[in-house]
Every structure is written in structure tokens, then in C-alpha cells.
């Protein structure tokens, strides 16, 4: 029996994330019996490819302690408690979701503003939203012949419903923020579009509709949705909302098999005594690349096979013909 193929060799680690249903619990499951061999450039739904990451580090903070018994005070058994795990890494790609995950709180779309609007750190009063028409999908936004003139190929657009004084989680398909009181968001009709993850890049302007380069992450627009141009993305130091996503990390298999790390629920955490938000990776002085540092705590779920409380799963898919051990 040869031992060749027992050493996983990898170039980099790749990150995939999927939205957590904040009301009913995680919906994204990485099932190693079905999903282990997926193409890295074409992950199975609902996973979103966020590119290669660097300095990937997994840490367990779970503790195992002895149970003392008998007159001699000897260890009669062991028990696991204070279950905990964390993940730290750097995003090298910058995008809306990467910024939201690294920032941890509400992530905002800077909507194209009225030139006369007062300045605000997250964007002033925006231009009027354009209502969607029937027939719109996650890849095609139907606006009508007249309204289409306000958009060009290459534009970023946010597509979601008006804020209608509702409380709770807001955002089509993906919880983007939590509103406790309509007065907190100034009863702003544009608030949902300010925070929504249903953002896309216009690939082509048709006679009556916008064709998007990628499907909207939150899925098809809800009834009554409208569209606004997005100028930039902004996150903030502060805010009461905490992001929650499922995470999947894959060590690209050069040889020796593939290793996958699946976290059903990840929530942002801090690195005491401080949390460095960005790092500058030198390419050739004075030129450097800004990397987004991200840090997450794993939250518990129950395994569907035996009901055990679990934080994460590590799967190994052996290379063809490799020994078992």
C-alpha cells in the first residue's frame, strides 16, 4: 500500500458565503455526500463565490475538562464545555458582500443623490426611485421605455421595495438590517434600498429593461420594488446590526485531495485588544494592495444525523487511489 496522496497540497483557500434565514435559521447546507467535488468557479446554489482569501486561520476555543470523583479526587471522565470556534482571514477582493462581512454591521449602498441634498456620511437624499414593471426577474429589470433613459450600461443599481414603516428584518431575500422603530430610520422610503443586498451591475440597456451582469443575490425582486442607481458602498464603525452568514472555505486541491471547512453560522467578532480592519500588502513600494481583514465567531447548530451541537465541519475528500490512513 503506497502512502502517496495522503498529503493535501493547496495553492490558496477560496471563500463562499450564503445568507442565513434570520427568522428560521440557516438554510445553506454543505453536504459532503453531494457537494464535495463542485467546480470552484461554479459553486452550487446558494453559495456565492467571494474569491481567494489569504492568511486563513481556524481557531478552537472549546475546552475539555476532567470530571472529578471518588474519595481520591481522581479524574473519572472528561467533558467538553464552553464550545467555541473562530475564523480569521483577509479578503483580497473588494465588493459589497466582502465589505459587509468584514465590517460586520449594516452595509449601505450610496444611492445617487439629489444635487441639492444636504451632505450625509452615508449619502444624502437620493434621486427618485424608478418603479419596476411586471415581468422583472433576478437578471432583467423591466422599467419601461421612458424610465430606461436614466440608466447606462455599467451602472450599479439597487432593487428593492419602499420602506413602509415595517419593523424587523428588511431586505429582499437577505436580511440586510433590523429596524426596531420606524423613527430610527426617519421613515425614509428609500431605506431598504440603502441597505439591500439586491444590487447588480447593468450589462446592457434594452428598449424597456436593464439586463444585469449577474443575478440579484436576494433573488427576483419583490412586488412593488423600485430601482435606484448606486454610486458606491459604505460601511461604518458602529451600528447595532450584526451580519450572519453561512461560510464554506475550500483549500484548492493541487494534489492529495480536497479539504473543505463548513460553518453553518458565522457572526463577526473582535480580536482583543483591537481589530485591525485593513492591511496593506506591498506589491512594489510605494504600490500596495489593500486587504480586508475579517474575523468571525461560529454560532452553534444541531447536526441532522444525531442532534449534536456543532460549530463547524471539516471534510476531507481523498485523492483517487490514496491510502485510507
N, C-alpha and C positions, 0 to 999 in steps of 0.2 A: 504494500500500500504506500503510494507516494504521498508526501505531505505538501506537494506543490498545490498552490491555490488557496492555502489557508491564511494568507496574509493579505488583507484588503489594502489595496493601493489606490489612492484617490488624488485627483488634482485639487479640487475645491469642494465646498459644500454649497448646495443650492437650497433656497428657501421658498416654500409655498405656504400660503395662508388661505383660510376660508372663514367666512363670517360665522359667528356664534349667534344662535337664536337666543336673545337675552331674556325672553319670556319662558321658553320651553326647554332651554338647554342646548348643548352642542348638537349640530346636525351633520357635521363633516366627520366621516369615519375613514381612516386609512386602514383598509382591510388587507393584511399581507397575503391572504389567500387569493385575492383578486387583483390588487393594485401594484404589487411589488415591482413588476417589470415595465412600468409605463415609460413612454418616451419623455425624457426630461423637458423637451420643448413643447410637449403636448400633454400636460397633466390631466388626469381625469377630473371631471366636474365634482365638487365645486371649487377645486383648488386653483388659486391664482398664482402664477409664476412671478416672483419678485426678484429673480436674478441670483447671481452668485454672491455669497457673503464671505467675509473674512473674519479671522480670529474667533471662530465659533467655539464656544466653551459651555459644556453642560456641568452643572454642579448639583450634587445631592446634599441636602441639609437634614435628611431623615436621621433619626437616632435609634440605636438598638441598645437596650439596657437589660441587665440581668434581673431576674426575679429572685429575691432572697427568701429562703425558707428554712425551717428546721431550727433546732437549738444552736447549731453551729453557725448559723447565718450564712450558709453556703448558697451559691447560685444554683437554683433548681430548674431554671429555664430562662428564656430570653423573650423579649417583646419589642416590637417596633413601635415608636411613637414620634410625635412632633414631625409628622410626614411633611417633607418639603423638598422642592427642586426648583432650580432656576436655569435660565439660558441667557447667555450674553454673546453678542456678535456685532459686526459692523455691516450695514448696508453700503454697498458701493454705488448702487443705482439710486437716484433720487426720483421719486414720483409721489403721487398723492398718498397711496397706501403706505409706502415706506416711511414718509414723514409722519403720518398718523400713528403708526406703530411705534416709531422711535420717540415721538413726542408724548404719547400716552393718553392725552386728553382730547377734547373736542378739536377736530381738524377742520379748517374753514376754507371755503372757496372764496376768492376775492372776485366778486361779481363786478362786471363793467359798470362804472358809476356815472351818475349824472354829473356833468362838469361843474354844476353849481352846488353840489352837495358838500356839506362840512366834512373835513377830514376825520377819519376814524382809523385806529390802528389795524383793524381787520377789514377795512373797506367801508366806504360811505354808502349813502342811499343809492341803490342801483337803478339802472335804466329799467323801464317797464318790461316785465316778463312776457314772452310770446306763448299763447296757449297752444297746446298740441291738438291735432285733429285726429279723427278716427283713422285707424289703420297703422298707427305708430307701433314700432317694435323696439326691441333692445338694440337693433342695428340701424333702424331707419326712423327718423323723427319727421312726421308729416306736419307742416306748418301752413301750407297754402301759398299761392303764387305771390301775394303781396308781402307777406311776412318774411319770406325767404330772403329778401333783399338785404336784411340786416346781418347776414352771416356770410362768411367766406370759408373756402377750404383751408384747413389748418387751424381754425378756431377751436378752442376748448369750450365746451358747453356743459352746464349743469341742468339736469332734467328731473324735476320732482314737483310735488303738489304744493299749493299755497299752505302756509301755516294758518290753521283755522282755530286757534285757541285751545288745541288739544294738549293734554298733559301726558307724560310718559315718554317712551322712546319714539323718536321721529327719524324718518329716512326710509325710502322705499327699498325693501329687500335687505338692507343692512342698517342696524341701529347706529346712527351717527351722533346722537346726542340724547340727553334726557332733560325734559322740561318739567319742572316742578310747579311753576306758576307762569301763566302767560305774560304777566307783567315783567318777569325776569328777562324776557327776550323782546320787550317793548311791543308785544303783539304784532311783530313785524311779519307781514305776509310773505316776505322773502326768506324767512329764517331757515326753513327746511332746505331750500336750495343753497343757502350759505354753508350748510354742513353736510349735505348729502354726498354719498359715495357714487351716486349715479351720474358720473362725469365721463364724457367721451371726447375724442378728437374728431373733428369733421374731416372726412376723407374726400367727399365730393358733394357739391351743391347741385341738386337736381331741380327740375321745374317747380316742384311743390314741397320738396323734402330734403333733409340732410342725411347723407349716408355716413355712418361712423366707421372709424378705422377698426375699433374693437367694440364688442358688445358691452352695454352698460353692466357694471358689476352687480348691481342690485336687481337686474332683470328688466323685463318690459315695464315701461312707465305706467304708473297707476292712473286710473281715470281722473280727469281734471288736472293733470300735470301740465306744467309750463316749462319753457326753456329760457335760459339766460346765458350770456357769454361770460366766460371765466378768464380773468386776466392773470391770476397767479394763485398759489396755495399759501396758506399761512397757518402755523401752529403757534401756541403760546405757552409760556412758562406759567402754569396755573390752570385753573378750571376744575370743576367738580366731577366731570365725567371721566371714567376710566375705560379705555378700549379693552375689548375681549375678543380674541380670535383663536381659532384652531391653527396650530403650526405643524408643518411637516418639513423636515430637513433631510436632504439626501446627499450622502457622500458619493460623488461621481465615481463610478466603478471603472478604473483603468484595468485592473485585474484583481483576482482574489475574491470577487463577489461584491454585492452592493449592501450598504448599511443605511437604514432609514430610522429616523427618530420622530415619533409622532406624539404631539402634545394636544390632547382634546381641548384644553382651555388654557390660554396664556393671557396674563394680565400684567401691565407694566409694574416694575418695582425699581427701587433705587439702590445704588451701590453706596453704602455708607463709607466715609462720611460725606461723599459727594458723588454726583452723577455727571460725568463728562459727556456732553451732548454730541459734540463733533470732534473729529480728529483730522489733522492734515497729513496726508500721505504724500511724501515728497516724490515727485517724478524726476525732475531735474531742476535744482534750485535756479531761480526762485519759483518755479512752477510746481504746484502740488494739487492733489485731489482731495476734496472734502468727503469724508466718510461719516455716515450717520450711525452713531452708536445706539444700540438698543439693548434693553435689559428687561427680562420677563420673569415673573413667578408663575409656576404651574399650579393651577387650581384642580381640585380632585373631581373625579367622576367614578362611576361604577362600571366594572367590566361586565359585559353582557353574558359571559360564559359562567362566571362563578360569583358575581356580586362583590368582588373585592374592590376596595377603594384604591384607585390608581391615579398617578400623576402623569405618567408618560410610558411609552412603549419603545423599545429598541429592537428592530428587526434586522436579521442578517440573512441575505439570500446567497448561499454558497455558489461559488463558481462551478461551472459544469465539470464533473469528474473529480471535484475536490474530495479529500477525505472528510469524514464526519467530525473527527477530533484529532 
